[in-house]
Amino acid sequence: MQVQYLGPLMLGLGHPALTGYDLKSFSPSCFAVEIGEQAGLDGPLIEGDVLIADEDRMAGNDDLVIAKLPGEHLVARTWRIGGRVRLIPLHGRESVFARDDMLLGVVVSQARRYVV
């Protein structure tokens, strides 16, 4: 599932899904990404959701992470195998062993804008 990088939280992003969030409560090492249309409109992660990830946090087993693969940024689950981390993308790709430069941050929060 692809994501679009929105920027560091400390810049005070004006995304509608972040309305009401105290962005100062997050670490300065946090950034935001928006979920792409591949996610669809049903499920725990949907198109337009904003994920907040911490680049200083180490990925553990079964964490949701933002990863950089050739030509795209995506959301994946992690699986620790010894000292290595395997990335399990949520949609459309095979799992791969992650290099350190592939792991951009561990997801620490999710924001969704509800239209009424």
Backbone as a chain_set.jsonl record, in Angstrom:
{"seq": "MQVQYLGPLMLGLGHPALTGYDLKSFSPSCFAVEIGEQAGLDGPLIEGDVLIADEDRMAGNDDLVIAKLPGEHLVARTWRIGGRVRLIPLHGRESVFARDDMLLGVVVSQARRYVV", "coords": {"N": [[0.852, -1.161, 0.0], [0.801, 2.017, -1.048], [2.163, 5.16, 0.086], [2.067, 8.728, 0.563], [4.489, 11.084, 1.279], [4.108, 13.589, 3.691], [5.441, 15.355, 5.389], [7.536, 16.656, 8.118], [6.163, 16.606, 11.428], [6.652, 18.73, 13.137], [6.487, 20.979, 11.596], [3.912, 21.741, 11.566], [1.658, 20.698, 9.989], [-1.072, 21.266, 7.78], [-3.096, 19.398, 7.301], [-6.405, 18.148, 6.85], [-7.149, 15.798, 8.279], [-5.636, 15.913, 10.535], [-6.7, 17.796, 12.175], [-7.407, 19.036, 15.339], [-5.532, 17.485, 16.607], [-2.846, 17.536, 18.9], [-0.036, 18.396, 17.801], [2.383, 19.005, 18.926], [2.732, 17.223, 20.935], [3.948, 15.027, 19.948], [7.099, 13.448, 19.228], [9.966, 15.294, 18.012], [11.086, 13.836, 15.986], [9.12, 12.764, 14.441], [7.1, 12.159, 11.533], [4.67, 12.657, 8.872], [2.563, 10.678, 6.761], [0.376, 10.093, 3.99], [-2.152, 7.765, 3.27], [-2.472, 6.033, 0.208], [-4.641, 5.591, -2.719], [-4.8, 2.856, -3.223], [-5.496, 1.535, -0.925], [-8.226, 1.527, -0.671], [-11.648, 1.852, 0.526], [-12.411, 0.521, 2.772], [-11.718, -1.13, 5.753], [-9.013, -1.363, 8.233], [-7.084, 0.524, 7.549], [-7.564, 3.17, 5.393], [-7.994, 4.873, 2.228], [-6.672, 8.124, 2.266], [-6.251, 8.267, 5.018], [-4.081, 9.464, 7.579], [-0.907, 8.647, 8.629], [1.236, 8.719, 11.4], [4.598, 8.583, 11.875], [7.541, 7.554, 13.632], [10.817, 8.27, 13.218], [12.961, 7.686, 14.833], [12.403, 5.456, 16.283], [12.938, 2.018, 16.87], [12.205, -0.702, 14.763], [10.117, -3.334, 15.752], [8.899, -6.694, 16.283], [6.07, -7.367, 14.336], [5.375, -4.687, 13.967], [3.911, -1.78, 12.456], [5.221, -0.182, 9.728], [6.789, 2.506, 7.87], [8.221, 2.203, 4.805], [10.889, 2.419, 2.411], [11.042, 1.442, -0.803], [12.445, 0.599, -4.005], [11.459, 3.225, -6.017], [9.07, 3.766, -4.588], [7.184, 4.586, -1.595], [5.954, 2.777, 1.128], [3.513, 1.106, 3.25], [4.129, -1.363, 5.637], [4.132, -4.474, 7.456], [6.25, -5.693, 10.044], [8.475, -8.419, 10.585], [10.453, -9.944, 12.799], [13.351, -11.801, 12.454], [15.661, -13.377, 13.984], [18.407, -11.286, 13.944], [17.496, -9.859, 11.824], [15.082, -8.043, 9.82], [12.036, -8.637, 8.328], [10.066, -7.306, 5.775], [6.641, -7.108, 5.295], [4.601, -6.256, 2.986], [1.401, -4.595, 2.912], [-0.281, -4.716, 0.708], [-0.106, -6.12, -2.498], [2.727, -6.745, -2.993], [5.616, -8.872, -2.751], [7.096, -10.185, 0.254], [10.128, -8.876, 1.69], [13.538, -8.92, 2.852], [14.576, -6.372, 4.997], [16.802, -3.653, 4.594], [18.755, -1.378, 6.567], [18.498, 1.223, 5.501], [16.043, 1.143, 4.308], [13.977, 1.243, 6.16], [11.989, 3.694, 7.276], [10.44, 4.709, 9.376], [8.563, 3.932, 12.372], [5.132, 3.402, 12.724], [3.225, 5.386, 14.849], [0.81, 6.559, 15.321], [-2.524, 7.051, 14.035], [-4.57, 8.968, 11.939], [-7.812, 10.004, 10.986], [-10.037, 11.58, 8.825], [-13.317, 12.295, 9.292], [-16.173, 12.679, 7.408], [-19.05, 14.559, 7.793]], "CA": [[0.0, 0.0, 0.0], [1.664, 3.181, -1.176], [1.88, 6.351, 0.872], [2.681, 9.978, 0.117], [5.135, 11.803, 2.376], [3.542, 14.917, 3.911], [6.443, 16.2, 6.012], [7.728, 16.541, 9.562], [5.053, 17.155, 12.213], [7.014, 19.99, 13.789], [6.172, 22.087, 10.695], [2.508, 22.098, 11.749], [0.945, 20.385, 8.756], [-2.471, 21.696, 7.77], [-3.947, 18.35, 6.728], [-7.693, 18.081, 7.56], [-7.229, 14.653, 9.187], [-4.884, 16.227, 11.754], [-7.426, 18.817, 12.934], [-7.671, 18.637, 16.72], [-4.369, 16.797, 17.17], [-1.785, 18.359, 19.465], [1.162, 17.895, 17.124], [3.548, 19.226, 19.797], [2.864, 16.089, 21.851], [4.762, 14.02, 19.286], [8.54, 13.68, 19.182], [10.43, 16.032, 16.829], [11.518, 12.882, 14.956], [7.934, 12.204, 13.79], [6.662, 12.707, 10.249], [3.345, 12.175, 8.47], [2.336, 10.191, 5.404], [-1.038, 9.872, 3.693], [-2.413, 6.5, 2.593], [-2.91, 6.191, -1.175], [-5.927, 5.037, -3.137], [-4.755, 1.393, -3.234], [-6.07, 1.014, 0.315], [-9.678, 1.407, -0.779], [-12.463, 2.584, 1.499], [-12.89, -0.409, 3.771], [-10.638, -1.784, 6.478], [-8.401, -0.572, 9.297], [-6.403, 1.644, 6.894], [-8.284, 3.502, 4.174], [-7.479, 5.985, 1.441], [-6.781, 9.425, 2.922], [-5.78, 8.232, 6.406], [-2.732, 9.994, 7.815], [-0.141, 7.888, 9.62], [2.352, 9.442, 11.995], [5.677, 7.62, 12.103], [8.699, 8.062, 14.366], [12.027, 7.745, 12.57], [13.937, 7.281, 15.854], [11.955, 4.229, 16.931], [13.416, 0.796, 16.226], [11.116, -1.613, 14.397], [10.047, -4.601, 16.459], [8.102, -7.711, 15.618], [4.679, -7.023, 14.044], [5.138, -3.241, 13.916], [3.538, -1.174, 11.19], [6.315, 0.734, 9.411], [6.88, 3.151, 6.569], [9.451, 1.706, 4.193], [11.204, 2.926, 1.076], [11.498, 0.459, -1.771], [12.742, 1.318, -5.255], [10.377, 3.929, -6.681], [7.851, 3.988, -3.819], [7.116, 4.492, -0.14], [4.797, 1.951, 1.416], [3.231, 0.642, 4.61], [4.372, -2.798, 5.746], [4.306, -5.074, 8.773], [7.594, -6.242, 10.208], [8.627, -9.72, 11.223], [11.846, -10.096, 13.202], [13.912, -13.144, 12.34], [17.013, -13.166, 14.495], [18.78, -9.878, 13.893], [17.008, -9.267, 10.582], [13.675, -7.65, 9.769], [11.372, -8.913, 7.052], [8.944, -6.412, 5.487], [5.495, -7.782, 4.692], [3.717, -5.198, 2.504], [-0.017, -4.868, 3.137], [-0.952, -4.983, -0.558], [0.486, -6.161, -3.815], [4.145, -7.04, -3.188], [6.151, -9.967, -1.953], [7.892, -9.736, 1.401], [11.573, -8.761, 1.447], [14.332, -8.561, 4.018], [14.819, -4.928, 5.005], [18.086, -3.043, 4.942], [18.525, -0.234, 7.458], [18.088, 2.415, 4.759], [14.664, 0.966, 3.833], [13.039, 1.521, 7.246], [11.936, 5.14, 7.5], [9.85, 5.021, 10.674], [7.533, 3.059, 12.936], [3.872, 4.121, 12.874], [2.861, 5.579, 16.253], [-0.551, 7.083, 15.412], [-3.302, 7.095, 12.8], [-5.612, 10.005, 11.962], [-8.784, 9.846, 9.92], [-11.007, 12.665, 8.753], [-14.678, 11.813, 9.074], [-17.038, 13.674, 6.774], [-20.407, 14.458, 8.321]], "C": [[0.905, 1.234, 0.0], [1.191, 4.331, -0.307], [2.575, 7.546, 0.25], [3.225, 10.705, 1.341], [4.546, 13.203, 2.48], [4.527, 15.877, 4.559], [6.553, 15.99, 7.501], [6.578, 17.205, 10.317], [5.383, 18.509, 12.812], [6.759, 21.198, 12.893], [4.707, 22.495, 10.789], [1.689, 21.904, 10.502], [-0.523, 20.773, 8.859], [-3.413, 20.667, 7.189], [-5.254, 18.251, 7.524], [-7.796, 16.918, 8.551], [-6.515, 14.928, 10.509], [-5.542, 17.316, 12.595], [-7.744, 18.281, 14.33], [-6.53, 17.885, 17.372], [-3.394, 17.819, 17.737], [-0.464, 17.831, 18.909], [2.42, 18.088, 17.957], [3.747, 18.076, 20.777], [3.695, 14.955, 21.247], [6.231, 14.428, 19.291], [8.913, 14.479, 17.931], [10.877, 15.11, 15.692], [10.334, 12.25, 14.212], [7.623, 12.922, 12.483], [5.319, 12.083, 9.885], [3.362, 11.708, 7.019], [0.829, 10.005, 5.232], [-1.17, 8.581, 2.889], [-2.982, 6.763, 1.201], [-4.191, 5.447, -1.484], [-5.949, 3.515, -3.209], [-5.454, 0.787, -2.022], [-7.577, 0.803, 0.215], [-10.38, 2.15, 0.344], [-13.022, 1.685, 2.592], [-11.69, -1.056, 4.453], [-10.032, -0.874, 7.525], [-7.602, 0.619, 8.769], [-7.132, 1.915, 5.59], [-7.628, 4.693, 3.49], [-7.71, 7.303, 2.175], [-6.387, 9.431, 4.383], [-4.373, 8.827, 6.473], [-2.096, 9.158, 8.919], [1.007, 8.747, 10.101], [3.395, 8.399, 12.374], [6.852, 8.31, 12.787], [9.957, 7.431, 13.781], [13.092, 7.309, 13.575], [13.578, 5.954, 16.526], [12.445, 3.003, 16.158], [12.242, -0.143, 15.959], [11.228, -2.916, 15.166], [9.24, -5.6, 15.657], [6.649, -7.248, 15.507], [4.378, -5.535, 14.176], [4.654, -2.853, 12.528], [4.6, -0.122, 10.91], [6.1, 1.389, 8.057], [8.236, 2.745, 6.012], [9.629, 2.3, 2.809], [11.759, 1.781, 0.25], [11.749, 1.204, -3.072], [11.484, 1.905, -5.898], [9.123, 4.178, -5.871], [8.11, 3.963, -2.316], [5.865, 3.677, 0.162], [4.688, 1.615, 2.894], [3.435, -0.869, 4.614], [4.371, -3.21, 7.214], [5.717, -5.611, 8.842], [7.522, -7.594, 10.898], [10.107, -9.876, 11.527], [12.246, -11.561, 13.126], [15.37, -13.016, 12.743], [17.313, -11.679, 14.527], [18.278, -9.168, 12.655], [15.519, -8.946, 10.685], [13.138, -7.946, 8.373], [10.184, -7.973, 6.923], [7.854, -7.196, 4.781], [4.525, -6.689, 4.254], [2.25, -5.584, 2.661], [-0.765, -5.201, 1.851], [0.063, -5.111, -1.687], [1.963, -6.444, -4.009], [4.535, -8.232, -2.347], [6.96, -9.401, -0.794], [9.374, -9.748, 1.025], [12.275, -8.53, 2.782], [14.712, -7.095, 3.899], [16.273, -4.62, 5.308], [17.77, -1.826, 5.813], [18.009, 0.994, 6.719], [16.66, 2.311, 4.222], [13.638, 1.359, 4.886], [13.066, 3.008, 7.58], [11.355, 5.512, 8.854], [8.787, 4.021, 11.067], [6.279, 3.895, 13.176], [3.488, 4.167, 14.355], [1.433, 6.103, 16.424], [-1.198, 7.084, 14.031], [-4.38, 8.157, 12.961], [-6.527, 9.804, 10.752], [-9.744, 11.021, 9.977], [-12.368, 12.068, 8.424], [-15.507, 12.948, 8.498], [-18.446, 13.462, 7.303], [-21.385, 15.263, 7.488]], "O": [[1.674, 1.457, 0.936], [0.006, 4.468, -0.003], [3.545, 7.401, -0.494], [2.508, 10.915, 2.319], [4.484, 13.928, 1.487], [4.468, 17.082, 4.314], [5.772, 15.245, 8.092], [6.075, 18.246, 9.894], [4.497, 19.347, 12.98], [6.808, 22.332, 13.369], [4.294, 23.477, 10.171], [1.084, 22.853, 10.004], [-1.138, 20.622, 9.914], [-4.446, 21.035, 6.63], [-5.218, 18.267, 8.754], [-8.473, 17.048, 9.571], [-6.767, 14.242, 11.5], [-4.994, 17.716, 13.622], [-8.293, 17.188, 14.469], [-6.557, 17.664, 18.583], [-3.147, 18.854, 17.119], [0.145, 16.927, 19.482], [3.422, 17.412, 17.726], [4.81, 17.96, 21.387], [4.098, 14.032, 21.955], [6.557, 15.613, 19.352], [8.25, 14.357, 16.901], [11.029, 15.559, 14.556], [10.52, 11.308, 13.441], [7.851, 14.123, 12.343], [4.883, 11.111, 10.502], [4.068, 12.257, 6.173], [0.103, 9.789, 6.202], [-0.408, 8.333, 1.955], [-3.861, 7.608, 1.03], [-4.756, 4.764, -0.63], [-7.031, 2.93, -3.252], [-5.947, -0.339, -2.083], [-8.138, -0.015, 0.943], [-9.777, 2.976, 1.028], [-13.992, 2.042, 3.261], [-10.75, -1.482, 3.783], [-10.478, 0.26, 7.696], [-7.457, 1.62, 9.47], [-7.306, 1.012, 4.771], [-6.827, 5.416, 4.082], [-8.814, 7.568, 2.651], [-6.201, 10.506, 4.952], [-3.585, 8.702, 5.535], [-2.666, 8.984, 9.996], [1.67, 9.42, 9.312], [3.105, 7.451, 13.103], [7.122, 9.488, 12.554], [10.141, 6.215, 13.84], [14.04, 6.622, 13.195], [14.39, 5.399, 17.266], [12.37, 2.967, 14.93], [11.392, -0.351, 16.824], [12.296, -3.526, 15.226], [8.935, -5.371, 14.486], [6.069, -6.786, 16.49], [3.242, -5.16, 14.468], [4.958, -3.528, 11.544], [4.857, 0.738, 11.752], [5.341, 0.903, 7.218], [9.266, 2.919, 6.663], [8.663, 2.64, 2.127], [12.81, 1.221, 0.563], [11.301, 2.341, -3.221], [10.566, 1.177, -6.273], [8.173, 4.754, -6.402], [9.098, 3.407, -1.837], [4.83, 3.866, -0.478], [5.62, 1.808, 3.674], [2.975, -1.569, 3.712], [4.585, -2.383, 8.101], [6.314, -5.947, 7.818], [6.62, -7.862, 11.691], [10.928, -9.933, 10.611], [11.569, -12.438, 13.663], [16.212, -12.601, 11.947], [16.54, -10.9, 15.085], [18.594, -7.997, 12.445], [14.8, -9.498, 11.517], [13.728, -7.548, 7.369], [9.383, -7.85, 7.85], [8.112, -7.871, 3.784], [3.708, -6.236, 5.056], [1.896, -6.758, 2.555], [-1.781, -5.895, 1.894], [0.981, -4.299, -1.805], [2.424, -6.383, -5.149], [3.877, -8.561, -1.36], [7.448, -8.272, -0.857], [9.812, -10.516, 0.168], [11.679, -8.01, 3.725], [15.119, -6.633, 2.833], [16.892, -5.247, 6.168], [16.651, -1.312, 5.795], [17.174, 1.729, 7.247], [16.12, 3.301, 3.727], [12.532, 1.77, 4.537], [14.056, 3.514, 8.106], [11.738, 6.533, 9.426], [8.189, 3.354, 10.224], [6.354, 4.973, 13.764], [3.431, 3.138, 15.028], [0.899, 6.098, 17.533], [-0.519, 7.113, 13.004], [-5.028, 8.234, 14.004], [-6.075, 9.48, 9.654], [-10.207, 11.408, 11.05], [-12.539, 11.413, 7.395], [-15.534, 14.05, 9.046], [-18.977, 12.351, 7.275], [-22.578, 15.291, 7.791]]}, "num_chains": 1, "name": "protein.A"}
